[in-house]
Amino acid sequence: MRFVDEVEIRVKAGDGGDGAVAFRREKYRPRGGPSGGDGGDGGSVVFVADPQLTTLLDYRYQRELRAENGQPGQGNDRNGRKGEDLVLRVPVGTLFFDAESGELLCDLAEPDQVFVAAKGGKGGLGNMNFATPTRQAPDFAQPGKPGEERRLRLELKLLADVGLVGYPNAGKSTLISVISRARPKIADYPFTTLVPNLGVVAYKDFKSFVVADIPGLIEGAAEGVGLGHQFLRHVERCKVLVHLLDSQAPDQDPDRSLEKDYQVINRELARYSEELARRPQIVAVNKVETPEARQRAEAFRAWLAEREPEVEVFFLSAVTRAGVSELLDACARHLW
């Protein structure tokens, strides 16, 4: 299934039905009087957060959404039927913005949370409501009111506890496949991951937490280099970030180093959001299978300890699973 995390749609609630103008003309009822019923209310457009959904793909192809109109009133004091609400389901974590003003209207951050995006119009009153002792045969009724109409921009921010960030090919997809049942595409080239992946980690004592694997960042992402910042919104809700570094990257590119990679990624996070850059961060140096890689990792740990002594640094190999359990313990300490 394609991953879609931003769409623009137009919603239209149902119009209220018109009130009826009618009079009783029945045998043996000479004083029948007005009998026009009320129009039914229009249906509303309602969104519900569904934890089973992970994409806004359905709304990429269905941009116009309308609820049912209310039925007009009828004679013999019969009211029109109310229009059916249009109930639509979206992933948990969907934000609704007014497409014209940019105002945030609602954030469906909890399962089964409801947002009425457009309220149905009120049905008009029939002429039976306007009869008075001095006006016993009103020949008018109230028209139904139009339903609300608006353009919305839907933006999805996945709900995860831990977010994985780092350069392409740092091993984020391998790590999430090891610690959860997520099965992202894994290959030995950059930008293998093109969309965010979620995985549920079954931790100790029947506890669990959700990890998000975000497509890799590179220098210049703020200007659109690589995949840009387009997926960083999915780690904005995370309580802690795991910054994954590739200890073998300098072997392929002499201009790369663990120190430089660490600074580049944090700079790109800050350019996207200062708040995200201040989020608690755990540093994990991956691919420490060789003596050279281990030596680089030790030098990086000493370098970082001088500058940011509060940041935890772990060595691991996602392939052999060495050091993975210690990393998960560190994540759990930040979550509980």
C-alpha positions as CSV (number, residue, x, y, z in Angstrom):
1,M,0.0,0.0,0.0
2,R,1.3,3.5,-0.8
3,F,2.1,5.7,2.1
4,V,0.3,9.1,1.9
5,D,0.7,11.5,4.8
6,E,-0.8,14.8,3.5
7,V,-3.9,15.5,1.4
8,E,-6.3,18.4,0.7
9,I,-10.0,17.7,0.5
10,R,-13.3,19.6,0.3
11,V,-16.2,18.6,2.7
12,K,-19.8,19.6,2.4
13,A,-22.4,18.9,5.1
14,G,-26.0,18.2,4.0
15,D,-28.4,21.0,3.6
16,G,-31.5,21.2,5.8
17,G,-34.8,20.3,4.2
18,D,-37.4,23.0,3.6
19,G,-40.4,23.2,5.8
20,A,-43.7,22.4,4.1
21,V,-46.7,24.6,3.4
22,A,-49.9,22.4,3.6
23,F,-53.5,22.5,5.0
24,R,-55.8,19.8,6.1
25,R,-58.6,19.3,3.6
26,E,-60.2,16.2,5.0
27,K,-63.9,15.2,5.0
28,Y,-65.6,16.0,8.3
29,R,-62.7,18.2,9.5
30,P,-63.8,21.7,8.5
31,R,-61.3,23.3,10.8
32,G,-58.3,21.4,9.6
33,G,-55.9,24.3,9.6
34,P,-52.1,24.3,8.6
35,S,-50.4,20.9,8.6
36,G,-47.0,21.5,7.0
37,G,-44.2,19.5,8.7
38,D,-40.6,20.5,9.4
39,G,-37.7,19.8,7.1
40,G,-35.1,17.3,8.4
41,D,-31.6,18.4,9.4
42,G,-28.7,17.8,7.0
43,G,-26.2,15.2,7.8
44,S,-22.8,16.2,9.2
45,V,-19.3,15.2,7.9
46,V,-17.6,13.3,10.8
47,F,-14.0,12.0,11.1
48,V,-13.1,9.2,13.5
49,A,-9.5,8.1,14.5
50,D,-9.0,4.5,13.6
51,P,-5.9,2.7,15.0
52,Q,-6.1,0.1,12.2
53,L,-5.2,2.7,9.5
54,T,-1.7,4.0,8.7
55,T,-2.1,6.1,5.6
56,L,-4.4,8.8,4.1
57,L,-4.3,7.1,0.7
58,D,-8.1,6.8,0.4
59,Y,-8.4,10.6,0.4
60,R,-5.8,11.1,-2.3
61,Y,-8.4,9.8,-4.9
62,Q,-11.6,11.1,-3.2
63,R,-11.3,14.8,-2.8
64,E,-15.0,15.8,-2.6
65,L,-17.0,14.4,0.3
66,R,-20.7,15.2,0.9
67,A,-23.1,14.2,3.6
68,E,-26.8,13.6,2.8
69,N,-29.3,16.4,2.6
70,G,-32.3,16.5,5.0
71,Q,-35.7,15.7,3.4
72,P,-38.4,18.4,3.1
73,G,-41.4,18.4,5.4
74,Q,-44.8,17.1,4.2
75,G,-48.4,17.6,4.9
76,N,-50.4,16.0,7.7
77,D,-47.8,17.2,10.2
78,R,-45.1,14.9,8.8
79,N,-41.5,16.0,9.3
80,G,-38.8,15.3,6.8
81,R,-36.2,12.6,7.4
82,K,-32.8,13.7,8.8
83,G,-29.9,13.3,6.4
84,E,-27.3,10.5,7.2
85,D,-24.0,11.7,8.7
86,L,-21.0,10.9,6.5
87,V,-18.6,9.1,8.9
88,L,-15.0,8.8,7.6
89,R,-12.1,7.0,9.2
90,V,-8.5,8.3,9.4
91,P,-5.3,7.1,11.1
92,V,-4.7,8.1,14.7
93,G,-2.4,11.1,14.6
94,T,-4.2,13.0,11.8
95,L,-4.3,16.8,12.1
96,F,-6.9,18.9,10.4
97,F,-6.1,22.4,9.1
98,D,-8.3,25.0,7.4
99,A,-6.8,24.9,3.9
100,E,-7.3,28.7,3.5
101,S,-6.3,30.1,6.8
102,G,-3.9,27.4,7.9
103,E,-5.6,27.2,11.4
104,L,-5.3,23.9,13.2
105,L,-8.8,22.7,13.8
106,C,-8.3,19.3,15.4
107,D,-5.7,16.8,16.3
108,L,-7.1,13.2,16.4
109,A,-4.4,11.9,18.7
110,E,-6.4,9.2,20.5
111,P,-8.2,6.1,19.1
112,D,-11.9,6.6,18.4
113,Q,-11.6,10.3,18.9
114,V,-14.2,12.2,16.8
115,F,-14.1,15.5,14.9
116,V,-17.2,17.1,13.3
117,A,-15.6,18.8,10.3
118,A,-18.8,20.2,8.8
119,K,-22.1,20.5,10.6
120,G,-25.3,19.8,8.8
121,G,-27.8,22.5,8.1
122,K,-30.9,22.9,10.3
123,G,-34.2,21.9,8.7
124,G,-36.8,24.6,8.1
125,L,-40.0,24.9,10.1
126,G,-43.3,24.0,8.4
127,N,-46.3,26.4,8.4
128,M,-48.0,24.6,11.2
129,N,-45.4,26.3,13.5
130,F,-46.5,29.8,12.5
131,A,-50.3,29.5,13.3
132,T,-51.5,32.0,15.9
133,P,-55.0,33.1,17.0
134,T,-54.8,36.0,14.7
135,R,-53.0,34.2,11.8
136,Q,-54.8,30.9,11.5
137,A,-53.8,30.0,8.0
138,P,-50.1,30.9,7.4
139,D,-49.1,30.4,3.8
140,F,-45.4,30.4,4.3
141,A,-42.7,28.1,5.8
142,Q,-39.0,28.3,6.6
143,P,-36.4,27.2,4.1
144,G,-33.7,24.8,5.3
145,K,-30.3,26.2,6.1
146,P,-27.3,25.2,4.1
147,G,-24.8,22.8,5.6
148,E,-21.2,23.9,6.3
149,E,-18.6,23.7,3.6
150,R,-14.9,24.0,3.9
151,R,-11.6,23.0,2.4
152,L,-9.3,20.9,4.7
153,R,-5.7,19.9,4.7
154,L,-5.1,16.6,6.4
155,E,-1.6,15.9,7.8
156,L,-0.6,12.6,9.4
157,K,1.9,12.5,12.2
158,L,2.5,8.9,13.1
159,L,2.3,8.1,16.8
160,A,5.5,6.5,18.1
161,D,7.4,6.5,21.4
162,V,10.9,6.2,19.9
163,G,12.1,7.7,16.6
164,L,15.1,6.5,14.6
165,V,17.1,9.2,12.8
166,G,20.4,9.2,11.0
167,Y,22.1,9.1,7.7
168,P,20.8,6.8,4.9
169,N,22.2,3.3,5.2
170,A,23.1,3.7,8.9
171,G,21.1,0.5,9.6
172,K,17.8,1.9,10.9
173,S,15.7,-0.5,8.8
174,T,17.8,-3.5,9.9
175,L,17.5,-2.4,13.6
176,I,13.7,-2.0,13.5
177,S,13.4,-5.4,11.8
178,V,15.5,-7.0,14.6
179,I,13.6,-5.4,17.5
180,S,10.1,-5.7,16.1
181,R,8.0,-7.6,13.5
182,A,8.3,-4.7,11.0
183,R,9.7,-5.8,7.7
184,P,11.0,-2.8,5.8
185,K,13.0,-3.0,2.6
186,I,16.7,-3.6,3.5
187,A,19.5,-3.3,0.9
188,D,23.1,-2.2,0.8
189,Y,22.5,1.2,-0.8
190,P,21.3,4.6,0.4
191,F,17.7,5.7,0.6
192,T,16.4,2.1,0.7
193,T,13.7,3.4,3.0
194,L,11.4,5.7,1.2
195,V,8.5,5.9,3.6
196,P,8.3,5.8,7.5
197,N,8.0,2.4,9.1
198,L,6.4,1.6,12.4
199,G,7.3,-1.4,14.6
200,V,6.0,-2.5,18.0
201,V,8.8,-3.7,20.4
202,A,7.7,-6.3,22.9
203,Y,9.8,-5.4,26.0
204,K,10.1,-7.0,29.4
205,D,7.3,-7.5,31.9
206,F,4.7,-7.5,29.1
207,K,5.5,-3.8,28.3
208,S,5.8,-2.6,24.7
209,F,6.6,0.6,22.8
210,V,6.4,1.8,19.2
211,V,9.4,2.7,17.1
212,A,9.4,4.8,14.0
213,D,12.0,4.4,11.3
214,I,12.3,7.6,9.3
215,P,14.0,7.8,5.8
216,G,17.6,9.0,6.1
217,L,18.6,12.6,6.4
218,I,21.7,14.1,4.7
219,E,23.3,17.5,4.7
220,G,21.1,20.0,3.0
221,A,17.9,18.2,3.7
222,A,16.3,21.6,4.7
223,E,16.8,22.7,1.1
224,G,15.3,19.5,-0.3
225,V,18.4,17.5,-0.8
226,G,17.8,13.8,-0.7
227,L,14.2,13.2,0.7
228,G,14.4,16.6,2.5
229,H,12.5,17.1,5.7
230,Q,9.2,15.8,4.4
231,F,9.0,12.8,6.9
232,L,10.4,14.4,10.1
233,R,6.9,15.3,11.2
234,H,6.5,11.6,12.1
235,V,9.0,11.9,14.9
236,E,7.7,15.1,16.4
237,R,5.5,13.2,18.8
238,C,8.3,10.8,19.9
239,K,9.4,11.0,23.5
240,V,13.0,10.0,22.7
241,L,15.2,9.9,19.5
242,V,17.7,7.2,18.8
243,H,20.4,8.8,16.7
244,L,22.0,5.9,14.7
245,L,25.6,6.4,13.4
246,D,27.4,4.2,10.8
247,S,30.9,3.4,12.1
248,Q,31.9,2.0,8.7
249,A,30.8,5.0,6.7
250,P,34.3,6.6,6.6
251,D,35.6,3.4,4.8
252,Q,33.3,4.3,1.8
253,D,33.6,8.1,2.0
254,P,36.8,9.7,3.4
255,D,34.9,12.9,4.0
256,R,32.6,11.2,6.5
257,S,33.3,10.8,10.2
258,L,31.2,9.9,13.2
259,E,31.7,13.4,14.6
260,K,30.7,15.1,11.4
261,D,27.7,12.8,10.8
262,Y,26.5,13.5,14.3
263,Q,26.7,17.3,13.9
264,V,25.1,17.3,10.4
265,I,22.0,15.3,11.5
266,N,21.5,17.4,14.6
267,R,21.9,20.6,12.6
268,E,19.2,19.4,10.1
269,L,16.9,18.5,13.1
270,A,17.3,22.0,14.5
271,R,16.6,23.6,11.1
272,Y,13.4,21.7,10.9
273,S,12.3,22.3,14.6
274,E,14.2,23.7,17.6
275,E,11.8,21.7,19.8
276,L,12.7,18.5,18.0
277,A,16.4,19.2,18.3
278,R,16.0,19.5,22.1
279,R,14.2,16.1,22.4
280,P,16.1,13.5,24.6
281,Q,18.5,11.7,22.4
282,I,20.3,8.3,22.7
283,V,23.3,7.8,20.4
284,A,23.9,4.3,19.0
285,V,27.0,3.6,16.9
286,N,26.1,0.7,14.6
287,K,28.2,-1.8,12.6
288,V,31.0,-2.1,15.2
289,E,31.9,-5.6,13.9
290,T,35.5,-4.8,12.9
291,P,38.4,-3.5,15.1
292,E,38.7,-0.3,13.0
293,A,35.0,0.4,13.5
294,R,35.2,-0.2,17.2
295,Q,38.2,2.1,17.5
296,R,36.3,4.9,15.7
297,A,33.4,4.4,18.0
298,E,35.6,4.6,21.1
299,A,37.1,7.9,19.8
300,F,33.7,9.3,19.1
301,R,32.4,8.4,22.6
302,A,35.4,10.3,24.1
303,W,34.8,13.3,21.8
304,L,31.1,13.5,22.7
305,A,31.7,13.0,26.4
306,E,33.7,16.2,26.4
307,R,31.0,18.2,24.7
308,E,27.7,16.6,25.8
309,P,28.4,14.4,28.8
310,E,24.6,13.8,29.4
311,V,24.1,12.0,26.1
312,E,24.3,8.2,26.3
313,V,26.4,6.4,23.7
314,F,25.9,2.7,22.9
315,F,27.8,0.4,20.5
316,L,25.8,-2.2,18.7
317,S,25.6,-4.5,15.6
318,A,22.1,-4.7,14.3
319,V,23.1,-7.7,12.2
320,T,24.5,-9.8,15.1
321,R,22.2,-8.2,17.7
322,A,25.1,-7.4,19.9
323,G,24.3,-4.4,22.2
324,V,20.7,-4.2,21.0
325,S,19.2,-5.2,24.4
326,E,21.2,-2.5,26.2
327,L,19.8,0.1,23.7
328,L,16.3,-1.1,24.4
329,D,16.8,-0.8,28.1
330,A,18.0,2.8,27.6
331,C,14.9,3.6,25.6
332,A,12.7,2.1,28.3
333,R,14.3,4.3,31.0
334,H,13.2,7.3,29.0
335,L,9.7,6.0,28.5
336,W,8.8,4.8,32.0
